[in-house]
Amino acid sequence: MNQFIKDHGVRLFAALAALVPLLVTRFPDVPWEALVATAATLLGVGEFAQRHENTKTNAALHEDSPRDRATELQAELTAIEAGLKTEV
């Protein structure tokens, strides 16, 4: 269960956030202060989730690709074939 929450935390949060307006229509006597507190909490958790996802995205973008070395070798071969570089 913990791994599921870790993998799908943002989706679960979005589902909970979508339920708030439904609950307000179902229970119209909820005081406005509770709604303001809920909205502030949703915004705060949403910001945290966004920063966490950005961290994961940045980490994934900064990983070396296994194709990087192949690209370097292809560039060297192209330079050799074009006569711009002598064989090493």
N, C-alpha and C positions, 0 to 999 in steps of 0.2 A: 504494500500500500504506500509506503514511504517513497519508493522509487517511482510509482505512478504519479504521485503528487509532484515529485521533483521534475519528472518529464513533462507533465501536462499542467503545471501550476497556473500558467497564464490563461489557459483555456478554462480551467475550473473557476478562476477569478472572474473571467468574463461572463460565465454562466451565472455566477452569483450576482454580479453587477446587473445583469439583465433581469434578474428576478425582483430587484428592488421596486421598479415602477409597477410591476404586477402586484406586489404586496401592498403598495400604497393604494392602488385601486380596490383591492380586496378589503383592506382595513383603512377606510378614510379617516378614522378618528385618531390616527397616529399624530402626535404633536409635531409641529414643524421643527422644533429643536432636534428631535431625533433624526429627522430627515437631513438636516444640515450636518449633523455629526456623521451620519452614514455617507453623505456625499463627500465630506472631507476625508473620511477614511478610504473611500473608493479611489479618490484622486491620489492620495498618498501611496496606497498599495499599487495603483496603476503606474505611478512614477517609479517605484522600486522595481516592479516587474520589467518595465521598459529598460531601465539601466542594467538589470541583470541580463536581459536578452541582448543588449548592445555589447556587454562584456563577452558573452559567448560568441557573438558574431565577430567581434574584433579578434578574439583568440583563434577562431577558425580561419580568418583571412590572413593571419600572420604565420600560419603553418607553411612549411616548405612543401611544395608539391613534388611528387616523385617524377613529374615530367620536366622539372626545371633543368636537371642534368641533361636530359635528352635534348632539350632546346639549346643548351649551350653547345653540345656536341654538333648539332645540326648547323648552328651558326659558324662553328669552326670549319666544318666540312665545306660549307658554302664559300667561306673566305678562301680556303685552299683551292677550290675549283675555280674561283674567279681570279686567282693569281694574286690576291691581296696579301696572302700569308703563305709562308713556306711550311712544309710539314714539320711537325714537332717530333 
